Amino acid sequence: MAIDLNKINRNIKAIKLNNTDRISVPNNILSVLNKEIVLFGNKLKDKKKEKFYSELGILLSSGLDIKSALDIIVDEQTKEADKKLFKNINKIVLNGGSLSEALHKTGKFSNYEYFSIKIGEESGRVKNVLEDLTIYYTKKIKQSRQLVNAFSYPILVLITAFAAVFFMMNYMVPMFVDVFSRFGGELPSITKLIISISNFFGNYSGLIFLILLVIIIAIYLLRNNLLYRKISSLILLKFPLLGEIIKKIYLERFCQSMALLSNSKTPMLNSIQMVNKMISFYPFEQALSIIEKDILHGKLLNESMQQFSFFEKRMVSLIKVAEEVNQLGLIFEKLDKQYSEELDYKISMISSLLEPFLIIFVGILVGIILIAMYLPMFRLSTTIF
């Protein structure tokens, strides 16, 4: 069956003018670590999408028609909201609509998924597209879990450390100050410094908490502001280790998405447009917008990518070869696999490095406070004897 590219182009242009269905990726560390946590979002969770595409692909591959497969998926839902959603999808298909149209009308699925499945339907490759989408969400969930596992322990240690320091500064240090004031004498410099910090915390702890609260609220309100997105993304990319991981996450997703679309025989311009609608990390989004214009004016993909440092040189070189031999889908699959393996290694490495570093950091911090408090007492005891 021939793919109606003109119709797909019109749909993409319409969505580009009314771009309200972008998958939002706020540019802060917490959102990168917890993209799966959606409190008030309208999208279906990634885990549920992965399960849906996987089961639907298996059922269709076993010889069932789309209506029977959706009936089975509806019956196995335990939550009322999920059952209602898949019943709605099933109803649209029963009334003569396509699977892609049914997913799109629910508002729970992205344009990327809609167009991928639509192209699969028109090219007779629905099963392949469902398999690719399953792999995409499986990797996305795996990366999120790896990041959470890598940073959960360090964050817990940091919170515990700050709580311990806050307690010592506000309760223990003032007790020692009372003792020192009774004996008089000159205090060591390190003790004076710790006492000064303790007094600062005691006098301005409320103000510090208020400032932190204002910063959190400001970040939330400005999360979609262009200038904030630009600055915060640049800061994130400059972080040691974390910046490299974030960069590779988006490169890996770009390669996986482009592999899916290239194998579906989607034109290059349409592929870039769809991927741009899915990823809204500022540097990536800006690069893809310019690449889209360059391709529209006749440039090759590798020629346009060369102007952005975000894309690695080896990646651009391989894409150049792929364009010359018309094997973009294969190269993107290889790049996707490479970046996925690199991510696994870097995430495990950062986890291994952070744990001992934070333990040492907390030990030194608490040790300095204790030494500062007990040093005058040691001096006092030597003076008495």
Number of C-alpha atoms within 10 A of each C-alpha: 7 8 16 11 14 9 10 16 15 11 13 19 14 11 15 15 8 9 12 11 17 17 16 17 16 21 23 16 13 10 13 16 19 13 17 16 11 11 6 6 10 11 15 16 16 18 14 12 18 21 15 18 20 20 19 21 22 16 19 18 12 10 9 13 11 17 16 13 19 24 14 13 19 19 11 10 15 9 8 8 10 15 16 13 17 21 18 17 24 24 16 18 19 14 8 9 13 18 21 22 16 20 23 17 13 15 13 16 21 18 25 23 18 19 22 24 25 21 24 22 18 15 15 15 16 21 20 17 24 24 18 22 25 23 16 18 20 17 17 20 18 13 18 17 16 18 22 17 15 21 18 14 15 18 15 10 16 16 12 13 19 13 12 13 18 16 13 17 22 18 13 16 22 16 13 15 14 10 12 17 10 8 10 9 10 9 17 13 10 15 21 15 14 18 20 13 15 23 16 13 16 15 12 12 15 10 11 12 11 12 12 11 12 12 12 12 12 11 18 12 10 14 18 14 10 10 12 15 21 15 12 18 21 15 13 17 17 12 12 10 13 17 16 15 20 19 18 20 19 17 21 25 21 20 23 26 25 24 23 23 27 19 18 22 15 20 12 18 16 18 22 21 19 23 20 22 22 21 19 19 19 21 17 19 16 15 18 21 13 15 24 21 13 17 17 12 9 8 13 16 19 21 15 18 23 15 12 16 10 16 17 13 14 10 17 17 14 17 24 19 14 17 15 10 9 12 14 23 22 15 21 25 19 16 21 21 15 12 19 19 12 16 22 15 11 16 20 15 13 17 18 12 11 16 17 11 12 17 15 11 14 18 12 12 14 15 12 14 20 16 14 21 24 13 15 18 17 11 12 15 10 9 8 6 5
